[in-house]
């Protein structure tokens, strides 16, 4: 079964500083999930 280990980290967040210089139009942002091009990282199934 599962045993607790208080010495291990479950996750670590990485949040880079972001400068929002451009914005997409609302409809394009809705399709891409963000209005900020700097935050747009589409999932590519073929890339490993």
trRosetta pair geometry for C-beta under 8 A, 3 or more apart (Angstrom, degrees):
i j d omega theta_ij theta_ji phi_ij phi_ji
5 8 4.8 40 109 7 116 112
9 12 6.1 34 144 -55 141 94
18 36 7.6 57 165 156 134 149
18 38 5.7 142 -158 122 106 138
18 39 7.0 22 -142 -66 152 93
19 38 7.2 163 68 -86 53 169
20 23 7.2 39 170 -68 107 86
20 36 5.2 -69 -127 -127 107 124
20 38 6.3 -133 -104 27 59 133
21 38 7.5 96 24 -40 81 126
22 36 7.5 126 82 -146 64 57
22 37 5.4 1 82 18 115 121
22 38 7.8 135 47 -26 85 90
23 29 7.5 -17 -180 -68 82 132
23 35 5.0 13 -161 149 92 103
23 36 6.4 -40 -109 -89 67 57
23 37 7.9 -160 -111 -9 20 84
24 28 4.2 -108 165 92 123 119
24 29 4.6 158 82 -58 109 84
24 32 6.9 53 56 34 167 137
24 34 7.9 94 29 108 122 61
24 35 5.1 -144 52 -155 82 60
24 36 7.6 -127 6 -50 89 14
24 37 6.4 117 -41 -55 101 84
25 28 4.8 82 59 14 83 106
25 29 6.8 -154 89 -7 38 92
25 35 7.9 -134 78 -138 13 99
26 29 5.6 -61 -145 40 29 113
26 30 6.2 34 157 -25 66 104
26 35 6.8 -24 -103 -100 46 123
27 30 5.6 -49 -148 31 32 114
27 31 6.7 29 153 -15 62 104
28 31 5.8 -56 -152 37 33 110
28 32 6.2 11 157 -2 68 114
28 35 7.8 98 85 -122 83 66
29 32 6.0 -68 -138 50 29 98
29 33 7.6 -101 175 63 58 16
29 34 6.0 -85 -154 115 87 26
29 35 3.4 -10 -113 -86 147 71
29 36 7.9 57 -122 -6 114 43
30 33 7.9 42 -173 -67 22 28
32 40 5.4 -16 165 -122 129 123
32 42 7.6 -80 -148 -75 89 100
33 40 7.5 136 64 -116 90 80
34 39 4.6 -118 171 89 165 116
34 40 5.6 -154 60 -73 119 78
36 39 4.5 57 86 14 107 108
36 40 7.2 -173 95 -27 56 85
37 40 5.4 -50 -148 15 42 120
44 47 4.0 48 98 9 119 116
